């Protein structure tokens, strides 16, 4: 069984060596490492080539492309992959050394297998959270649809780096990351893989180490790039409708699309001072689209409460600002 690990990197000279080494130092042998340099302008290329020179016996493919963003870089990796299974590791994160050994023992032809993670602070190395704090593993094999709905309900979680996919699944269904999207592109890809998958399993254990950096996109404040989440969610919903997936899935994906305005509003609120309510209101009016309720909404209790609050923009703004402040205070 061969695994292809795609590592896209853009200006990652500070982190890329640690990420690469976490793949090269695996206890399992048949691993193909594919590094896609997404048009970096720093010393990323020099760092990568230095590591390759020290590991000439390893299966390493390196390619530099013009800057296309993370989706374009991952798609370039998919095109080059030769493994039975493929996964994607961000250039500032790591895998535990036993991951692929354990996956090789667990997999028996299934389309997708996901595993747990730890979130660690970049500066202190402190473990901030682990998978089991919030989510569950599968107790038995699941259909792709069942796993997608469990993810939608936040009972289990697949992020960008904590699963492997059958390369056959991806290629036969022409699944790629949506290019030009910088937020939500991972969920778009993951859900498309899940709903086309036959069988999904999980490997219990926290084998993915997610390094939390202050300047990462997922933990940054608002920028116009965040708005591409609307495109990712809308595309997923339209994909389900066009391909005639059942009503339950279409309702779930429409709900994700509808809720994207909540997520973007929170990003806007996070970027402002507590007294900038009128600016918050202006930015929401400018950037948040009106989404017609054309399907049944399947809101989780938390989202239902937030939408009730969302009708009163001032209250929503201040409640969210207090929530962010209280979380920072706890830390």
N, C-alpha and C positions, 0 to 999 in steps of 0.2 A: 504494500500500500504506500503510495507516494503522496506527499503533501506539498502544495505550492503555497508559499507565504509571500504575499505582496506587501511591500513597505513603500508607500508613497512619501516623498519628503520634499519640503520646500523651505529653504533657509534653516535647515535643522542641524547645523554644525555642532551645536552644544549637546544634542541629545542622540543623534543618529547612531553613534558607535555603540552605546549601551543597548539600544533597541536591536541592532543587527546581531550583537553578541548573544543576546537572549535567544535568538534563533539558532545561531551557529553552535551554541553550547548545549543544545538539546541532547538528551540521552538516546533519542531515536535517530537512526541514520539517514533514511531516505526522504530528505527534505530539500526542496528546491526553493532558494531564496531569490525573490525578484525585487530589486530595488529600482524604483522609478523616481528619478530626479526631475521634479516639476519646475524646471527652469530656475533653479536656485541662483542667487547672485552673491552668496557668501562662499565660505570654504567647504560647503557640503561635499562637493565632488572630490576634493583632495582627501577628506576624511574617509569617504566611502572607498576610494581606490586604495588607500593605505590599508584598510581592513581586508579588502579582497586580496591584496598582495601577501598578507599573512595567512590566508586561508585558501590557497590555490587548490587544495584537494576537495574543497566543498563545492556543492552545486550552487553557483551564484550567477545570476543574470543581472547586469546593470545597464540601464538605459536612461539617457537624458533627453527630455522632450521640452518643447517650448511650453511656457506656463499655461496650463489649462484649468488649474484648480484641482482639489482633491478627487472630484468625480472623474475627470479626464485621466488623471494619473492612475487611479484604480482600474479604469477601463483598459488602459495600456497594459497593466499587469495581467488582467484577464486574458488579453489577446496572446500574451507570451507564455501563459501557464501550460504545463504538461502533466500536472499531477492528477491523481484520482479525486483529491479534495483540495479546496482552495480556501484560504482565509486572508484577512487583511489586518495588518498591525500598523497603528500610527507610529510615526517616527520618534515620538517621545515616550512611548509606552513599552512594556516588556511582557514576555511570557515566562512562566516558571519552567525550569529545565525538564520536568517530567511530562509536560503537556502532551506531546505527540506520541510518546510511549503509551500513555494512558488512553489516548484517542484510538490508537491502533488496536488496543485490547477491547475497546468498547464498540467500535463501528463494525457493522456487518451488512454493508450495502445500503444503509439508510441515507436519505438525501441531506439531512442537516443534523448536526450535533452541536449543542451549545453547552457552555460551562460557566462557572462562577468567576467573580472578579473581586479585587480589592482596590479601593481608591486610596491613594497615598499622597500626602502633602509633598510638593516638590522640594521645599526647603528643609523640612524637618524629617521627612520619611515616615511620619506618623500615619498609621492606618486610620482613615477618616470614616470609612464604612466598608462593609463586605456584602456580597450578594444576598446572603441569608437574612440580613437585617430587614430587607423589604420584599424579597421575592422567593419563589419556590422553584424546585426542580420538578421534572416530570417523574411520576412514579412508574410509568410504563410508556411504551411507544405511543406516539400520538400522530394523528393525521396532520398535514400541514395547515388545514383550515382550523382545526381545534387549537393548535399552537398559536396561530395568528390571533384568534379570539382571546386566548389566555393572555397574550401580550397586550392586546387592546385593553383588557380589563386590569392590566398591571399585576397580574398574578405571577407571571414569569417575565423575564426581560432578556431580550437580545439587543445588544448595542453593536457598534461597528466591528468590534474586535473579539467578541467572546463566542464565536461559533465558526465551524467549518462547514462548507457547502460542497456537495458533489459538483464537480466541474461539468459533468454531463447535464445536470439539472439546469445550470446557468446557460449553457450553450444551446441546448435543445429548445429552451423557452426564450432565447434572445434577451436575457435579462442583463441590463447594464445600469450603472449609476447615471443619474440624470445630470448631464453636464450643464454648467452655468448656474448650478444651485449650490449654495454654501451653507444652508441650514435645512435639516430635514432630509437631505439626500440619502443618509444612511437608513432611516426608517422606510423611505420609499423603496429602496433596494431590498431590505430585509423582508418587508411584507410581501413584495412580489415573489421572492424566493419561497417564503412560507406557503403562500396560497397555491403555488405550483408544485410543492413538495408532496411526495407520497407519504414517507414516514420521517418523523422527527424524534430524536432522543436527546437526553441530557447526560452530561458527565458531572457528577457531584464533586465539587472542589473548586477553590479559587485559584485558577491557573493564569488569569489575565491580570496584570498589574497596571492600573490606570493612574498615571501621574497627573495630579491636579495642578495646573499652572494658572496663574492669575490672568495671563494674556491669551488663554485659549479661547476659541470662538464660542464654545458652549458656555463659558463662564464670563464672557465679556458682556458689556452693556450694548445698547442699541446702535446699530448701523444699518444702512440701507441693504447691506448683504443679508441681514436677518429676514428681510421681506421675501426672500426666495423660498422661505418655508411655505408660503402660500402656494407657490408653484409646485413644490414637491407634494404637498397634500392633495391639491386639486388633481395633479397627474395620477396619483395613486387611485383616487376615487374614479376618475374617468377610465383608467385601465381596467378596474373591476367591472365597470358597467359595459364597456366595449367587449370585453372577453366573457361576458355573461356569467360572472360568478353569482352565487346565490344572494338573495335579498339580505340575509344576516350580515354577510361580509360587506355588501354595498352600503348598508346602513352604518356599519362601523366605520368605514373609510370616509363616508360623508361627514360623520361626526368629527373625525380627526380634522378634516378640512374646515369644518365650521368652528371648531375649537382653536384653530390656528390664530384667530384674531385675539383670543385670550392670551396666548403665549407671547405674541408680538407686543400686545399692550403691556405685559409685565416687563418685557425688555425695555420698552420706552420708559416706563415708570422707574426702573432701576437706574437709568442713566441720568435722572433728574434729581434736583434737591427737593426736600420735602415741601418747600413753599412754591414750587413751580407748577402748580396744578393747571393754570391756564395754558401753559406751554404744553403740558401733557394732553390736554383736551384738543389743542390745535394739531399736535402731531398725530393723534389718533384719527382725527377727522381727515387729515391729509393722507395717511398711509394705510389705515385699516379699511378694507373693502366691505361693502355690504353683501353678505352672502345669503341668498334666498333659501329659506328652509324648504327644500324640494323633496326631502326624504325624512323618514323618522329619525329623530335624534336619540342616541343611546348614551346618555350622559352618565358618567360616574358620579357618586354623591358629591364629591369635592367640586367637580366641574359644574354641577347643577347649582351649588351654593354660590360659586364664583359668578355664574351668569346672572343670578338674582342681584348680586352686588354690582355687577357690571352696568346695570341700568342706571346706577347712581355713580357717575364717574368720579366725583369728588371723594366719596366714601371708598370706592374701589382703590383709588390712588393712595389714599392715606393708610388704609388697612394693609395694602401690599407693602408700602414703605415701612410700616411698623414691623411687618413680618420679616422683611429683609434685615432690618436693624436688630431685631431680637435674635435672629440666627447668628449674626456677626458677633453679638454680645456674648452668646453662649460659647462660641469658638474662642 
